[in-house]
Amino acid sequence: MKIIRYPNASDYAEICRRPDIDLASLNETVSSILEDIKNRGDEAVKEYEQKFDNATLSNLLVTQEEIVDALKNVSPDLLDAIRLAHSNITKFHESQKFEGQIVETSPGVRCWQKSIAIEKVGLYIPGGTAPLFSTVLMLAIPAKIAGCREIVLSTPPSKEGKVNAAILAAASIAGISRIYKIGGVQAIGAMAYGTESVPKVHKIFGPGNRFVMAAKQAVSLSDVAIDMPAGPSEVCALADDTSDPVFVAADLLSQAEHGTDSQVLLITTSEMMLNKVSTEVERQVEQLPRKDMARKTLENSTFVLVNSQDEAMALSNAYAPEHLIIASDDYEKLADKVINAGSVFLGNYACESAGDYASGTNHTLPTHGWATSYSGVNLDSYMRKVTFQHLTRQGIASIGKSVEIMAEAESLNAHKNAMTVRIIGK
């Protein structure tokens, strides 16, 4: 990792820069695959599954028998853990239900909102080096609570054409049965355009690598909504003399093992803590089965020593991390200064892993600095707010003249007339 000591505010932009991606080449590749799927449907999807996942598929849909078999092949301990996580995630997301109220803005003018579920949603679950069955819970549970009428899930199969058993078990526990053996760009294209087997959805959810991110952004231009432009994962940890270096190093490595395009940022006010965390990272990384991947991630990562907690928060807010860990005793004071972050973990015991799996919060979060303008997935992500209004004759009397004046000022005379005929009663 790179170590920077006492940077100026003018240096923050360079510190916060994410790894470079060749967007031109990436978008060209993604666009060609999406266009092929749009034109040839299932046939193209199966060809790309053979090409990218080495899977020869006759049927893209997971059968009920495969789901039943998966439940038998997942250990009882893991099933219990998934059920605990399901319970906590459900509790937290049920608390987000919207309760609208009728507001009388003027005499005889009543306005209100109603929250209505998006009818058709597609959930993308990454596979690859780490099949993320936890993401099934994070995406499926709020979709079920919201009341989405049609929920489809896509995830990459193995080269044997099988979906990871834990993914199928989590889907079963979450109440999702329509599951497709499709990964990567081809999964996004299938759900965005629809094929002979896969229904077209109205909104696509889920994290993924840079190809998935580029595909989601491409289809969102004209065909389907997306949750957010989420890409490679990242963490920022704030540490001081009260932090536990063993904990901090473990948190940084838990992110580093995600993939070589992930990113880790440590910001600390203590030279001693910087040195201790660096030593712990070197010690702990050697114990990881995915240590080679974690080491490559650390090459893109930065440890920063700053003068004060105010500087630490300023740099963190400039970075706008997906995950922010405030590993210090004064976490409550610092939490009040958080402006840009996807999900925040407070104190020495709130590890990112808790939120990733079972605390109840959602782990599908904005990355690459998008936390400046996007929220993580929540119940509202699956809803639309439809507004209603009702006017009586008293309401026309209350606001009618103002409407006429404003419409005429904008040279929209038909707008004015729609109110005028009501005022005069004809």
Stockholm file with secondary structure:
# STOCKHOLM 1.0

chainA/1-426         MKIIRYPNASDYAEICRRPDIDLASLNETVSSILEDIKNRGDEAVKEYEQKFDNATLSNLLVTQEEIVDALKNVSPDLLDAIRLAHSNITKFHESQKFEGQIVETSPGVRCWQKSIAIEKVGLYIPGGTAPLFSTVLMLAIPAKIAGCREIVLSTPPSKEGKVNAAILAAASIAGISRIYKIGGVQAIGAMAYGTESVPKVHKIFGPGNRFVMAAKQAVSLSDVAIDMPAGPSEVCALADDTSDPVFVAADLLSQAEHGTDSQVLLITTSEMMLNKVSTEVERQVEQLPRKDMARKTLENSTFVLVNSQDEAMALSNAYAPEHLIIASDDYEKLADKVINAGSVFLGNYACESAGDYASGTNHTLPTHGWATSYSGVNLDSYMRKVTFQHLTRQGIASIGKSVEIMAEAESLNAHKNAMTVRIIGK
#=GR chainA/1-426 SS CEEEESCCGGGHHHHTCCCCCCHHHHHHHHHHHHHHHHHHTHHHHHHHHHHHHCCCCSCCBCCHHHHHHHHHHSCHHHHHHHHHHHHHHHHHHHTTCCCCCCEEEETTEEEEEEEEECSEEEEECCCTTSCCHHHHHHHHHHHHHHTCSEEEEEECCCTTSCCCHHHHHHHHHHTCCCEEECCHHHHHHHHHHCCSSSCCCSEEECCCCHHHHHHHHHHTTTTCEESCCCCSCEEEEEECTTSCHHHHHHHHHHHHTTCTTCEEEEEESCHHHHHHHHHHHHHHHTTCTTHHHHHHHHHTCEEEECSSHHHHHHHHHHHCCSEEEEESTTHHHHHTTCCSCSEEEESTTCCHHHHHHTSSSCCCCCCTTGGGTCCCCCGGGGEEEEEEEEECHHHHHHHHHHHHHHHHHTTCHHHHHHHHHHHTTC
#=GC SS_cons         CEEEESCCGGGHHHHTCCCCCCHHHHHHHHHHHHHHHHHHTHHHHHHHHHHHHCCCCSCCBCCHHHHHHHHHHSCHHHHHHHHHHHHHHHHHHHTTCCCCCCEEEETTEEEEEEEEECSEEEEECCCTTSCCHHHHHHHHHHHHHHTCSEEEEEECCCTTSCCCHHHHHHHHHHTCCCEEECCHHHHHHHHHHCCSSSCCCSEEECCCCHHHHHHHHHHTTTTCEESCCCCSCEEEEEECTTSCHHHHHHHHHHHHTTCTTCEEEEEESCHHHHHHHHHHHHHHHTTCTTHHHHHHHHHTCEEEECSSHHHHHHHHHHHCCSEEEEESTTHHHHHTTCCSCSEEEESTTCCHHHHHHTSSSCCCCCCTTGGGTCCCCCGGGGEEEEEEEEECHHHHHHHHHHHHHHHHHTTCHHHHHHHHHHHTTC
//
